[in-house]
């Protein structure tokens, strides 16, 4: 079949179905020719190859009235093959459209995917003439229209947000009540059986690990492994095809969003705009490298090589206006067309760089801040990368929240019983003001977490002193060694009742502390039911039962812990002083002499500088005082033994009623209230939360 393209339009970029035909538009400043390649319905045979007829404002474009949704396509881009000057054009390589809304098929690793001759003496300076189409996925023209009905974003205020970090496949692959064809998919995650778990848990937002198109790295495939986490994006608009059920389509993601919204749960996407799956100069030519390498990537002083701040071989060049446009268009697409409620940005320091320098006024931050769509959604930074001065915790602009790894490490150290950890924990409990209280930022800017996908699960945190990453086949050299973990006396699983009881006690204390801290708490998928990765703290390549949530195997201890977590989440959601909208500094409340927060010793007197400086101090009381007379007392004791604690007297609290006792895992126990000045036993390795009965 022979087709003739009409001139079309240079905007919008991508393949746009208008009801009559499809406009194709591709940015490339340095190309000399761009060919649109059409394929049959299976993606195996190239049916047409047509040069885009127009080049306007560095955009190649054309219009095909004969094309309809479902058409498979790709590009071949001609230009100089001059790696020493940053140009890596090779028209023999089929390329993914950066604006593709869907992809058909997966990469099948073959040397033809590389723009140079693998193993050639000249390395990446050589030129490979093999056609790569037979091992490349194909782009799909789609009609993006979807039936949203009465869908409305939940718009949960930041101060009320509780995040659940989840993996699409890991959350559903072992769910016994899901049809097999839906397990591990967006459609599976959208099923009532899964959403019910989230609703009962009480979380308000699901943060999905990378769900944009990505592929398994060649070195993993050759070892029989897979890229489970997905932090090597190649398509910023297309959902990962592996999460679409057989016979399904990209609209399954929209179904997932709509059903979570119906349950009052927001959807946050973990996105990777700092690098792509093409790696360094020895990586494959899949899309950006072959379209316009010198524009899309930051190149080194020697343009043959990349300026890499990500540890993944390349860094996306967000200072180029067209590359910035790509990322902004992608973000707006997920909000406008897919109704997502926000984003968590992987290695976000790279997004604010001008090579070596991180800048608050970086073009990406400024673009997001002024954008009428993106400035209103939730924005979360992973505030570090691998480049110079890459650790930027607390330095992101107003409107952003940040993963607070200092909170994580301080929380772990305190409950492990490390000396000198009390002052750091105290700052964390109040939202880490020393990091975030600037330019009008609020306590919610601190994303508080004990565990995340990168590192030990909560069960493993209390079961292993050392990482056990041997299944990754990297000699246990991958993953970090700074785990701040404690195996409670036995490395790995144990049937010793004392060890199990200690691990249960500590996980209850850790989760309680997380949920009563000012800031935004984040729970890791499966921590609420004891999910273990057998000590693997870098399970990025383990797409198997070692990382999937084992729904059918909740033992009685884990079932009891799940119920405890649910109840503590409910306490947080019902207790305004635990989620303040402003930082607390011991200032007067209203016109009285009562301060908004007090730190108390076990004798109920104020903590002194000497008390804070004592390296063996492992217990403290935190009194929160509200303007309406509310009083909440939080008692923490990381000592192994119980301590007597004198309850403070309060002008508005006639009695103290116990809300949470992490030692025994009880919430709102039926017991008589305590009186002011009464001495109570503060259990070892436990948290008590008490509420003052207002007179």
C-alpha positions as CSV (number, residue, x, y, z in Angstrom):
1,X,0.0,0.0,0.0
2,X,1.3,3.4,-1.0
3,X,0.4,6.4,1.1
4,X,1.0,10.1,0.6
5,X,1.4,12.4,3.5
6,X,-0.2,15.8,3.4
7,X,1.7,18.7,5.1
8,X,-0.1,18.5,8.4
9,X,0.9,20.6,11.4
10,X,4.0,20.9,13.6
11,X,1.8,20.7,16.6
12,X,0.8,18.9,18.7
13,X,3.8,16.7,18.8
14,X,3.2,13.0,18.5
15,X,0.6,11.0,16.5
16,X,-2.8,12.8,16.9
17,X,-6.0,11.3,15.8
18,X,-8.5,14.0,14.9
19,X,-11.5,11.9,13.8
20,X,-10.5,11.9,10.1
21,X,-6.9,11.0,10.1
22,X,-3.6,11.3,12.0
23,X,-1.1,14.1,12.2
24,X,2.5,13.0,12.9
25,X,5.0,15.5,14.3
26,X,8.5,14.8,15.6
27,X,11.1,17.2,17.0
28,X,14.6,16.9,15.8
29,X,16.9,19.9,15.4
30,X,19.8,18.1,13.8
31,X,18.1,15.5,11.5
32,X,18.3,15.8,7.7
33,X,15.3,13.5,7.0
34,X,12.6,11.7,9.0
35,X,10.7,8.7,7.7
36,X,7.4,7.5,9.1
37,X,7.2,3.7,9.1
38,X,3.9,1.9,9.2
39,X,3.5,-1.7,10.2
40,X,0.8,-4.4,10.0
41,X,-1.4,-5.2,12.9
42,X,1.1,-7.7,14.4
43,X,4.0,-5.3,14.1
44,X,6.0,-7.8,12.0
45,X,5.9,-6.3,8.6
46,X,6.7,-2.8,7.5
47,X,4.0,-1.8,5.1
48,X,4.9,1.8,4.3
49,X,7.9,4.0,4.7
50,X,7.2,7.7,3.9
51,X,9.3,10.8,4.4
52,X,7.7,13.4,6.5
53,X,7.2,16.3,4.0
54,X,7.5,19.4,6.2
55,X,10.1,20.8,8.6
56,X,8.8,23.7,10.6
57,X,10.5,25.2,13.7
58,X,12.7,22.1,14.0
59,X,9.6,19.8,13.9
60,X,9.1,17.2,11.1
61,X,5.5,16.7,10.3
62,X,2.9,15.3,8.0
63,X,-0.8,14.2,7.9
64,X,-2.2,10.8,6.8
65,X,-6.0,10.9,6.2
66,X,-6.1,7.1,5.7
67,X,-4.8,6.2,9.2
68,X,-7.0,5.2,12.1
69,X,-6.5,4.3,15.8
70,X,-4.8,1.0,16.2
71,X,-2.1,1.7,13.5
72,X,1.4,0.7,14.5
73,X,4.3,2.9,13.6
74,X,7.8,4.0,14.3
75,X,10.4,6.4,12.9
76,X,13.7,6.2,11.1
77,X,15.8,9.4,11.4
78,X,18.6,10.4,9.0
79,X,21.4,12.7,10.0
80,X,25.2,12.8,10.7
81,X,26.7,9.8,12.3
82,X,29.4,11.8,14.3
83,X,29.6,10.5,17.9
84,X,32.7,12.7,18.6
85,X,30.4,15.7,18.1
86,X,27.4,14.2,19.8
87,X,25.4,13.0,16.8
88,X,24.4,9.4,16.6
89,X,21.9,9.2,13.8
90,X,21.4,5.8,12.2
91,X,18.4,5.4,9.9
92,X,18.7,1.6,10.1
93,X,17.2,1.7,13.6
94,X,13.5,1.9,14.2
95,X,12.8,4.5,16.8
96,X,10.0,5.0,19.4
97,X,8.1,8.2,19.1
98,X,8.8,10.1,22.4
99,X,5.1,11.2,22.4
100,X,3.7,7.7,21.7
101,X,0.6,7.1,23.8
102,X,0.9,3.3,23.7
103,X,3.4,0.6,22.7
104,X,2.9,-2.8,21.1
105,X,5.3,-5.6,22.0
106,X,8.5,-5.7,24.0
107,X,12.1,-5.3,23.2
108,X,13.8,-8.5,22.1
109,X,17.5,-8.1,22.8
110,X,19.7,-8.3,19.8
111,X,22.9,-6.6,18.6
112,X,20.9,-4.9,15.9
113,X,19.4,-2.6,18.5
114,X,22.7,-0.8,18.8
115,X,23.8,2.0,16.5
116,X,27.3,0.7,16.5
117,X,28.8,-2.7,15.8
118,X,28.9,-4.5,19.1
119,X,32.5,-5.8,19.6
120,X,34.0,-3.7,16.9
121,X,37.5,-2.3,17.5
122,X,36.3,1.2,17.1
123,X,33.5,0.7,19.7
124,X,30.7,3.2,19.5
125,X,32.4,5.1,16.7
126,X,31.6,2.3,14.4
127,X,28.3,2.1,12.4
128,X,25.8,-0.8,12.4
129,X,23.7,-1.2,9.2
130,X,21.3,-3.9,10.4
131,X,17.6,-3.0,10.6
132,X,16.3,-3.2,14.2
133,X,12.6,-3.2,13.4
134,X,12.2,-6.9,14.0
135,X,13.2,-6.7,17.6
136,X,11.6,-3.3,18.5
137,X,8.2,-2.5,20.0
138,X,6.0,-0.4,17.8
139,X,4.1,2.8,18.6
140,X,0.3,2.7,18.5
141,X,-2.0,5.4,17.3
142,X,-4.8,5.6,19.9
143,X,-8.0,7.5,20.4
144,X,-7.4,8.9,23.9
145,X,-11.1,9.5,24.6
146,X,-12.3,7.8,27.7
147,X,-15.6,7.5,29.6
148,X,-14.9,9.2,32.9
149,X,-18.5,9.6,34.1
150,X,-18.7,11.6,37.3
151,X,-15.0,11.1,38.1
152,X,-13.7,13.8,40.4
153,X,-10.2,14.1,42.0
154,X,-10.5,13.5,45.7
155,X,-8.3,16.5,46.4
156,X,-7.2,15.3,49.8
157,X,-5.4,18.1,51.6
158,X,-1.7,17.6,52.1
159,X,-2.1,17.6,55.9
160,X,-4.6,14.7,55.7
161,X,-2.6,12.6,53.2
162,X,-1.3,9.1,54.0
163,X,0.6,7.5,51.2
164,X,0.9,3.8,50.3
165,X,3.8,3.0,48.0
166,X,2.8,0.1,45.8
167,X,3.9,-1.9,42.8
168,X,1.2,-2.8,40.2
169,X,2.5,-6.3,39.6
170,X,3.7,-7.0,43.2
171,X,0.4,-5.9,44.7
172,X,-1.8,-8.2,42.6
173,X,0.3,-11.1,41.2
174,X,-0.5,-13.4,44.1
175,X,-4.1,-12.3,44.9
176,X,-6.1,-15.6,44.9
177,X,-9.4,-13.9,44.3
178,X,-8.4,-12.2,41.1
179,X,-8.8,-13.9,37.7
180,X,-5.4,-15.1,36.5
181,X,-5.5,-12.9,33.4
182,X,-5.8,-9.8,35.7
183,X,-3.1,-10.6,38.1
184,X,-0.1,-8.2,37.8
185,X,-2.1,-5.6,35.8
186,X,-3.7,-2.2,36.1
187,X,-7.1,-3.9,35.8
188,X,-6.2,-6.3,38.6
189,X,-5.3,-3.4,40.9
190,X,-8.7,-1.8,40.0
191,X,-10.6,-4.8,41.3
192,X,-12.8,-4.3,44.5
193,X,-10.9,-7.1,46.3
194,X,-7.7,-5.0,46.2
195,X,-9.2,-1.6,46.6
196,X,-11.1,-2.8,49.7
197,X,-7.7,-3.6,51.4
198,X,-6.5,0.0,50.8
199,X,-9.8,1.5,52.0
200,X,-9.8,-0.6,55.2
201,X,-6.2,0.3,55.8
202,X,-7.2,4.0,55.6
203,X,-4.6,5.4,53.2
204,X,-5.6,8.4,51.1
205,X,-3.1,8.0,48.2
206,X,-1.5,5.2,46.3
207,X,2.0,6.0,44.9
208,X,2.6,3.6,42.0
209,X,6.1,2.7,41.2
210,X,7.1,3.4,37.6
211,X,4.2,2.6,35.4
212,X,5.3,4.4,32.2
213,X,6.8,2.3,29.5
214,X,10.0,0.5,30.4
215,X,11.9,-2.6,29.4
216,X,14.1,-5.3,30.9
217,X,17.8,-4.5,30.7
218,X,19.8,-6.8,28.5
219,X,22.2,-7.8,31.3
220,X,19.3,-8.8,33.4
221,X,17.6,-10.8,30.7
222,X,20.8,-12.7,30.0
223,X,20.9,-13.7,33.7
224,X,17.2,-14.8,33.7
225,X,16.2,-11.7,35.7
226,X,13.9,-8.7,35.0
227,X,13.7,-5.0,35.7
228,X,11.0,-5.3,38.4
229,X,11.1,-1.8,39.7
230,X,11.0,-0.1,36.2
231,X,13.3,2.8,36.7
232,X,14.5,2.9,33.1
233,X,11.7,4.7,31.3
234,X,11.6,4.8,27.5
235,X,8.1,6.2,26.9
236,X,6.9,9.2,28.9
237,X,3.3,9.0,27.7
238,X,2.7,5.3,27.3
239,X,1.6,3.0,30.2
240,X,3.9,0.0,30.6
241,X,2.5,-2.7,28.4
242,X,3.4,-5.5,30.8
243,X,0.7,-4.1,33.2
244,X,-2.1,-4.2,30.6
245,X,-4.1,-7.5,30.6
246,X,-4.2,-9.8,27.6
247,X,-6.7,-8.3,25.2
248,X,-6.8,-5.1,27.1
249,X,-5.6,-1.6,26.2
250,X,-4.2,1.6,27.7
251,X,-7.6,2.6,29.0
252,X,-7.2,0.0,31.8
253,X,-5.0,2.6,33.6
254,X,-7.8,5.1,33.4
255,X,-10.2,2.5,34.8
256,X,-7.8,2.1,37.8
257,X,-7.7,5.8,38.4
258,X,-11.5,6.1,38.3
259,X,-12.1,3.3,40.7
260,X,-9.5,4.5,43.2
261,X,-11.1,8.0,43.0
262,X,-14.5,6.4,43.7
263,X,-13.0,5.0,46.9
264,X,-11.6,8.4,47.8
265,X,-8.0,7.5,47.1
266,X,-5.6,9.6,45.1
267,X,-3.2,8.2,42.5
268,X,0.4,9.4,42.5
269,X,2.8,8.2,39.8
270,X,6.5,7.6,40.4
271,X,8.1,9.1,37.3
272,X,11.6,9.0,35.9
273,X,12.5,12.1,33.8
274,X,16.1,12.3,34.9
275,X,17.4,9.5,32.5
276,X,16.2,7.0,30.0
277,X,16.6,3.4,29.2
278,X,19.2,4.1,26.5
279,X,22.1,4.2,29.0
280,X,25.5,5.6,28.1
281,X,27.3,5.7,24.7
282,X,27.4,1.9,24.6
283,X,23.7,1.6,25.1
284,X,21.0,0.7,22.5
285,X,19.4,3.2,20.1
286,X,15.7,3.0,20.9
287,X,14.4,6.5,20.7
288,X,16.0,9.8,21.8
289,X,19.5,8.9,20.9
290,X,18.6,8.2,17.3
291,X,16.2,11.2,17.0
292,X,18.5,13.9,18.3
293,X,21.1,12.8,20.8
294,X,22.7,16.2,21.1
295,X,19.4,17.8,22.1
296,X,17.8,15.2,24.4
297,X,20.9,14.4,26.5
298,X,23.4,16.4,28.5
299,X,26.8,15.7,26.9
300,X,30.2,15.9,28.5
301,X,33.0,18.2,27.7
302,X,33.9,15.5,25.2
303,X,30.5,15.2,23.4
304,X,31.1,11.5,22.6
305,X,30.3,10.8,26.2
306,X,27.4,11.7,28.5
307,X,27.3,14.0,31.5
308,X,25.7,11.5,34.0
309,X,24.3,12.6,37.4
310,X,22.0,9.6,37.7
311,X,24.3,6.6,37.8
312,X,22.3,5.2,34.8
313,X,24.5,6.3,31.9
314,X,22.8,9.5,30.8
315,X,21.0,12.6,32.0
316,X,18.0,14.1,30.2
317,X,18.7,17.7,29.1
318,X,15.9,19.7,30.6
319,X,17.6,23.0,29.8
320,X,16.7,22.4,26.1
321,X,13.2,24.0,25.5
322,X,11.9,21.1,23.4
323,X,13.0,18.5,26.0
324,X,11.5,20.6,28.7
325,X,8.3,20.8,26.6
326,X,8.3,17.0,26.3
327,X,8.4,16.5,30.1
328,X,5.8,19.2,30.8
329,X,3.5,17.8,28.1
330,X,3.9,14.3,29.5
331,X,3.0,15.5,33.1
332,X,0.0,17.4,31.8
333,X,-1.1,14.4,29.8
334,X,-1.2,12.2,32.9
335,X,-3.1,14.8,34.8
336,X,-5.6,15.9,32.1
337,X,-6.1,12.7,30.2
338,X,-5.5,10.1,32.9
339,X,-6.7,12.2,36.0
340,X,-3.7,11.4,38.2
341,X,-3.3,13.5,41.3
342,X,0.4,14.0,41.5
343,X,3.9,12.7,41.0
344,X,7.0,11.4,42.8
345,X,10.1,12.4,40.9
346,X,13.0,9.9,40.9
347,X,16.4,11.4,41.5
348,X,14.8,14.8,41.4
349,X,18.1,16.7,42.1
350,X,18.9,16.0,38.4
351,X,15.8,17.9,37.4
352,X,17.2,21.1,39.0
353,X,20.7,21.0,37.6
354,X,22.8,23.0,35.3
355,X,25.4,20.3,35.1
356,X,27.3,20.5,38.4
357,X,25.0,23.1,40.0
358,X,21.6,22.5,41.6
359,X,19.5,25.6,41.4
360,X,16.1,26.5,43.0
361,X,15.5,28.7,39.9
362,X,16.1,25.8,37.5
363,X,13.9,26.0,34.4
364,X,12.0,22.9,35.2
365,X,11.0,24.1,38.7
366,X,10.0,27.5,37.3
367,X,8.0,25.9,34.5
368,X,6.1,23.6,37.0
369,X,5.5,26.5,39.4
370,X,3.8,28.7,36.9
371,X,1.9,25.9,35.1
372,X,-1.9,26.2,35.9
373,X,-2.3,22.4,35.8
374,X,0.8,21.0,37.5
375,X,1.1,23.7,40.2
376,X,-2.1,22.3,41.7
377,X,-1.2,18.6,42.0
378,X,1.0,16.9,44.5
379,X,4.7,17.0,43.8
380,X,7.2,14.9,45.6
381,X,10.9,14.9,45.2
382,X,13.5,12.2,45.8
383,X,15.9,14.9,46.8
384,X,19.2,13.4,45.7
385,X,21.1,12.1,42.7
386,X,24.6,10.7,42.1
387,X,26.2,13.9,40.8
388,X,28.3,16.5,42.6
389,X,26.5,18.1,45.5
390,X,23.5,15.8,44.7
391,X,22.0,15.6,48.2
392,X,19.5,18.4,48.4
393,X,17.1,17.4,51.1
394,X,15.1,20.5,52.2
395,X,16.2,22.6,49.3
396,X,13.3,22.1,46.9
397,X,10.9,25.0,46.0
398,X,7.7,25.9,47.8
399,X,4.9,23.5,46.8
400,X,7.1,20.4,46.8
401,X,7.3,17.6,49.4
402,X,10.4,15.6,49.8
403,X,11.3,12.0,50.8
404,X,13.0,12.6,54.2
405,X,15.6,9.9,54.6
406,X,16.9,11.6,57.8
407,X,13.5,10.8,59.3
408,X,13.9,7.2,58.2
409,X,17.4,6.7,59.6
410,X,16.6,8.6,62.8
411,X,13.5,6.6,63.4
412,X,15.4,3.3,62.9
413,X,18.3,4.4,65.1
414,X,16.1,5.4,68.0
415,X,14.1,2.2,68.1
416,X,17.3,0.1,67.6
417,X,18.5,1.8,70.9
418,X,21.4,3.7,69.4
419,X,22.9,6.3,71.8
420,X,22.4,10.1,71.1
421,X,19.4,9.7,68.8
422,X,16.7,11.4,70.9
423,X,17.4,15.0,69.6
424,X,17.1,14.0,66.0
425,X,14.0,12.0,66.6
426,X,12.4,15.0,68.4
427,X,13.0,17.2,65.4
428,X,11.5,14.5,63.1
429,X,8.4,14.1,65.3
430,X,7.6,17.8,64.6
431,X,8.0,17.7,60.9
432,X,11.8,18.5,60.5
433,X,11.4,22.3,60.7
434,X,15.1,22.7,60.4
435,X,14.9,21.3,56.9
436,X,11.6,22.6,55.6
437,X,10.5,25.7,57.4
438,X,11.3,28.3,54.8
439,X,9.5,30.3,52.1
440,X,6.1,29.3,53.6
441,X,6.6,25.6,53.4
442,X,4.5,23.4,55.8
443,X,5.2,20.3,57.8
444,X,3.6,18.1,55.1
445,X,6.7,18.8,53.0
446,X,8.4,16.1,54.9
447,X,7.5,12.7,53.5
448,X,8.1,10.5,56.6
449,X,8.8,6.8,56.0
450,X,10.4,3.9,57.8
451,X,10.8,1.8,54.7
452,X,10.5,2.2,50.9
453,X,11.0,0.0,47.9
454,X,14.7,0.7,48.0
455,X,16.0,-1.1,51.1
456,X,14.6,-3.5,53.7
457,X,10.9,-4.1,54.2
458,X,9.7,-3.5,57.7
459,X,9.8,-7.2,58.5
460,X,13.3,-7.5,57.2
461,X,14.4,-4.4,59.0
462,X,13.8,-6.3,62.2
463,X,15.1,-9.7,61.0
464,X,18.4,-9.0,59.3
465,X,21.6,-7.2,60.3
466,X,23.1,-7.6,56.8
467,X,21.7,-7.5,53.3
468,X,21.2,-10.8,51.5
469,X,21.2,-9.9,47.8
470,X,22.7,-13.0,46.4
471,X,19.6,-13.7,44.1
472,X,20.6,-10.5,42.2
473,X,23.7,-12.4,40.9
474,X,26.0,-9.5,41.7
475,X,28.0,-11.1,44.4
476,X,26.0,-9.4,47.2
477,X,27.9,-6.2,46.2
478,X,24.8,-4.3,45.1
479,X,22.5,-2.4,47.4
480,X,23.6,-0.1,50.2
481,X,25.2,-1.3,53.5
482,X,23.8,1.4,55.7
483,X,20.6,-0.3,56.8
484,X,20.3,0.8,60.4
485,X,18.6,-2.6,61.0
486,X,18.5,-5.1,63.9
487,X,17.8,-8.8,63.6
488,X,16.6,-9.0,67.3
489,X,19.2,-11.7,68.0
490,X,18.6,-14.1,65.1
491,X,19.6,-13.5,61.4
492,X,16.5,-14.2,59.3
493,X,13.4,-16.2,60.1
494,X,13.0,-17.5,63.6
495,X,10.5,-19.6,65.5
496,X,11.7,-18.4,68.9
497,X,8.7,-16.9,70.7
498,X,10.8,-14.3,72.4
499,X,12.4,-13.1,69.1
500,X,9.0,-13.0,67.4
501,X,7.5,-11.1,70.2
502,X,10.4,-8.5,70.2
503,X,10.0,-8.1,66.4
504,X,6.3,-7.6,66.8
505,X,6.8,-5.1,69.6
506,X,9.3,-3.0,67.6
507,X,7.3,-2.9,64.4
508,X,4.3,-1.7,66.3
509,X,6.4,1.0,67.9
510,X,7.9,2.1,64.5
511,X,4.6,2.3,62.7
512,X,3.0,4.1,65.6
513,X,5.8,6.7,65.7
514,X,5.5,7.1,61.9
515,X,1.7,7.8,62.1
516,X,1.9,10.2,65.0
517,X,4.7,12.3,63.5
518,X,4.0,15.7,62.0
519,X,4.5,15.5,58.2
520,X,3.2,13.1,55.6
521,X,3.5,9.4,56.4
522,X,4.2,6.9,53.8
523,X,3.7,3.1,54.2
524,X,5.4,0.5,52.0
525,X,3.3,-2.1,50.3
526,X,3.0,-5.2,52.4
527,X,4.6,-3.8,55.6
528,X,1.2,-4.0,57.2
529,X,1.1,-7.8,56.7
530,X,4.8,-8.7,57.3
531,X,6.0,-8.9,53.6
532,X,9.6,-10.1,53.5
533,X,12.1,-10.1,50.7
534,X,14.4,-12.6,52.6
535,X,16.8,-9.8,53.4
536,X,17.2,-8.5,49.9
537,X,17.5,-4.7,50.2
538,X,17.8,-4.1,46.4
539,X,15.1,-6.3,44.9
540,X,15.0,-4.3,41.7
541,X,15.4,-7.4,39.5
542,X,13.2,-9.8,41.4
543,X,9.9,-10.1,39.6
544,X,8.8,-13.2,41.5
545,X,7.2,-14.4,44.7
546,X,10.1,-13.0,46.7
547,X,8.7,-9.5,46.1
548,X,5.0,-10.0,45.5
549,X,2.5,-9.5,48.2
550,X,1.5,-13.0,49.6
551,X,-2.2,-12.4,50.2
552,X,-2.9,-16.0,50.9
553,X,-0.2,-16.4,53.6
554,X,-1.1,-13.9,56.4
555,X,-0.3,-15.7,59.6
556,X,-2.2,-14.7,62.9
557,X,0.6,-12.4,64.0
558,X,0.5,-10.5,60.7
559,X,-3.3,-10.4,60.7
560,X,-3.2,-8.9,64.2
561,X,-0.6,-6.3,63.1
562,X,-2.7,-5.4,60.1
563,X,-5.6,-4.6,62.4
564,X,-3.4,-2.6,64.6
565,X,-2.0,-0.5,61.7
566,X,-5.6,0.1,60.5
567,X,-6.6,1.4,63.9
568,X,-3.6,3.7,64.4
569,X,-4.2,5.1,60.9
570,X,-7.8,5.8,62.0
571,X,-6.5,7.6,65.1
572,X,-4.3,9.8,63.0
573,X,-7.1,10.7,60.6
574,X,-9.4,11.5,63.5
575,X,-6.9,13.5,65.6
576,X,-6.2,17.0,64.2
577,X,-3.1,17.7,66.5
578,X,-1.3,14.8,64.9
579,X,-1.4,16.5,61.5
580,X,-0.8,20.2,62.1
581,X,-0.7,22.6,59.2
582,X,2.0,24.7,60.8
583,X,5.3,23.9,62.5
584,X,5.2,23.8,66.3
585,X,7.9,25.6,68.3
586,X,6.6,25.8,71.8
587,X,4.9,29.1,71.2
588,X,1.9,30.4,73.3
589,X,-1.5,29.1,72.2
590,X,-3.8,32.0,71.9
591,X,-3.5,34.6,74.6
592,X,-2.7,32.2,77.4
593,X,0.5,30.8,78.9
594,X,0.0,27.3,77.4
595,X,2.5,26.5,74.7
596,X,1.7,24.5,71.6
597,X,4.2,21.8,72.3
598,X,6.2,20.8,75.4
599,X,8.9,18.1,75.8
600,X,8.7,16.3,79.1
601,X,11.0,14.1,81.2
602,X,9.6,11.1,82.9
603,X,8.9,13.2,86.0
604,X,6.7,15.5,83.8
605,X,9.1,18.4,84.1
606,X,10.4,20.2,81.0
607,X,13.4,18.6,79.3
608,X,16.6,20.6,80.0
609,X,19.6,21.0,77.7
610,X,21.4,18.5,79.8
611,X,18.6,16.0,79.2
612,X,18.9,16.4,75.5
613,X,22.6,16.0,75.5
614,X,22.6,12.8,77.5
615,X,23.6,10.1,74.9
616,X,21.8,7.5,76.9
617,X,18.4,9.3,76.8
618,X,16.0,7.0,75.1
619,X,12.6,8.2,76.4
620,X,10.6,11.4,76.2
621,X,7.1,12.8,76.5
622,X,5.6,15.1,73.9
623,X,2.6,17.2,74.9
624,X,0.6,18.8,72.1
625,X,-1.8,21.6,73.1
626,X,-4.5,22.9,70.8
627,X,-6.2,26.3,70.8
628,X,-9.5,24.7,71.7
629,X,-8.1,23.1,74.8
630,X,-7.2,19.7,73.1
631,X,-4.3,17.9,74.8
632,X,-2.5,14.9,73.5
633,X,0.4,13.2,75.2
634,X,2.8,11.0,73.3
635,X,5.2,8.9,75.4
636,X,8.1,7.1,73.8
637,X,10.5,4.6,75.4
638,X,13.2,2.9,73.4
639,X,14.8,1.3,76.6
640,X,14.2,-2.4,76.8
641,X,12.8,-2.0,80.3
642,X,9.7,-0.1,81.5
643,X,9.9,3.4,83.1
644,X,7.6,5.2,85.5
645,X,6.2,8.3,83.9
646,X,4.3,11.0,85.8
647,X,1.4,12.3,83.8
648,X,1.4,16.1,83.5
649,X,-1.3,18.3,85.0
650,X,-3.3,20.5,82.5
651,X,-5.8,23.2,83.1
652,X,-8.1,21.7,80.5
653,X,-7.4,18.0,80.8
654,X,-9.1,16.5,83.9
655,X,-8.1,13.0,83.0
656,X,-6.0,11.2,80.4
657,X,-7.5,8.5,78.3
658,X,-5.3,5.9,76.5
659,X,-5.6,6.0,72.7
660,X,-2.8,3.8,71.6
661,X,-0.6,1.3,73.4
662,X,1.9,-0.1,71.0
663,X,3.4,-2.5,73.6
664,X,0.4,-4.7,73.5
665,X,-1.1,-3.5,70.1
666,X,-4.2,-2.0,71.5
667,X,-6.1,1.1,70.3
668,X,-8.7,2.8,72.5
669,X,-8.6,0.0,75.1
670,X,-11.5,-0.3,77.5
671,X,-9.8,0.8,80.7
672,X,-10.2,3.6,83.3
673,X,-8.7,6.9,82.5
674,X,-5.6,8.2,84.3
675,X,-5.5,11.2,86.5
676,X,-3.0,14.1,86.3
677,X,0.1,13.5,88.4
678,X,-0.6,9.8,88.3
679,X,2.5,7.7,87.7
680,X,2.0,5.2,84.9
681,X,4.3,2.5,83.6
682,X,5.7,3.4,80.2
683,X,6.5,0.0,78.7
684,X,9.9,-0.7,77.2
685,X,10.3,-0.4,73.4
686,X,6.8,1.1,73.1
687,X,4.7,4.2,72.4
688,X,1.7,5.4,74.4
689,X,-0.6,8.0,73.0
690,X,-3.1,9.6,75.5
691,X,-5.8,12.1,75.0
692,X,-6.8,14.7,77.6
693,X,-10.5,14.7,78.4
694,X,-11.4,18.4,78.1
695,X,-13.2,19.9,81.0
